[in-house]
Amino acid sequence: MKFDPVHVKCRDVNHAAEYYEKIFGARVISREALAGTPLVRLALGGLVLNLSGLGREEKLPEPSAREKLWAKSGVGHFGVLVEDLDRTVKDMKAKGAEFFWEPREVAPGTHVAFVKGPEEDVIEIIQRDRPIKI
């Protein structure tokens, strides 16, 4: 069993899709509408990332500028595993990514950075020198 898809609700689906394409190199699989709600499916890191807009009866609260890394409720963040964190962060910054946390070692052999996503969300970029046994 594995996660697939990860689904993110967005105020601006096209903006979010462009972000994941530009910053993470995601590839658009499809653009469609389900019951009038825009949906973009992206291939990212071996899974499908679904980005959907708001349906007619749906509303999301306007996000305040995210100044804190940790969410008070709900999903705090999702992570993207990379082989070379420093190189990845450098490449992402060159593409315009804004980071909450610069790369740092949080445990022996585990290095992380946190980047601001397209909807004031948080994405962890992680490098593990040794894989976690699962």
N, C-alpha and C positions, 0 to 999 in steps of 0.2 A: 504494500500500500504506500502511496505517496501523495502529497498535495498536488492537485491539478484539477481545476485552475485555482488561482488566487484571483479574487474579484474585488475591485475597488470602485466605489461610487464616486463620481466626479461632477463638479459643476460645469467644467469645460472639457469634454472628452477629447476633442481634437488637440487642445493645448497639452493635456496629460499624455496623450499618445506621442506627440512631438517630443516631449521631455524624455520619455523612456527610449525613444528611438535615438535621440541626440546624445543623451548622457550615458545610457547603458548599452546602446547598440541593439536594442530590441528590434524585431522585424514584425511589421503588420501582417497578420494572417488574413484578417477579414475586417470589413466595415459593413455594418448592417443595422437594422432597427428591429427590435423585438417589441411588439405591441406599441409601436411609436416611440420607443426609448432607444436612443443611439447606443450602439455597442461596438467597441473596437477590441479585437482579439490580437494579442501580441505574443510572439515566441520570445521567451526570455529565460535563459539559463536552464533549458530543458523542461520548462513547464509553460502553460498558457496563462498569461496575465490578461484578464478581462477588465476592461474599463467601460463602465456604463454611465450614461447620463441619468438625468432625473425624469421619471415618468410624469404624467400630467398631475397626479395627486401627491407627488413626492416633493419634499423640501428638505434641504440640508441647512443647518444654521451657518451663517457666514463665519468663516474662520477668523479668529483674531491672529495677529502675527504670532507665530509660534516662537516663543522665547525660551521655553523650557523643553528639554529633550524628552522627558517622560510624560506620557499621557495620563490623565487621572482615571480614565475608564476606557473600556473597549480595547481594541488591538493597539498596542503601543507602537509597534513597528514591525517590519519584516526585514529579513536579511538577505544579502547577496554574497555568496562565497567567492573569493578571488584568490589567485595564486600569489600576486605581488601587490600588496595594499598600497605601498608608497607610489608605485608606478600608476596604479589605477586611479588614486586620488589626484595625482598630477594631471593625468589625462582628463579626468572629469572636470577639474578646475579650468583647464584650458577650454572646455566646452561650455563653461558658465555655471557649473554646479556650485552651490553654496553649502558650506559645511557647518554643522552645530559643534562637532568635535573633530579636531584634527587627529590623525592616526596616533594611537598609543597602545602600549601593551597593557592589557587588563588582567592577564593571567600568564604564567609562563607559556610561551609559544602561541598565545592568542592575541592578535592585534586587531583593533577595530577603529572605525571612524563612522560618524553619522552625518548623513547628508539630508538637506531639506528637499522633500519631494514637491511635486507640482501643485499639491492642494494643502500646503502647510503640514504635510505629513512627514514622517521620519523613515528613512531607509538606512539600515545598518550595512556597512561594507566590512567584511570580516575575512581575515587571513588566519588560518590555523596551520601551524608548523607540523602538527600531527593530527590526522583525522580523529574525530570523536567516534568511538565504537558504539554503534547502535544496533 
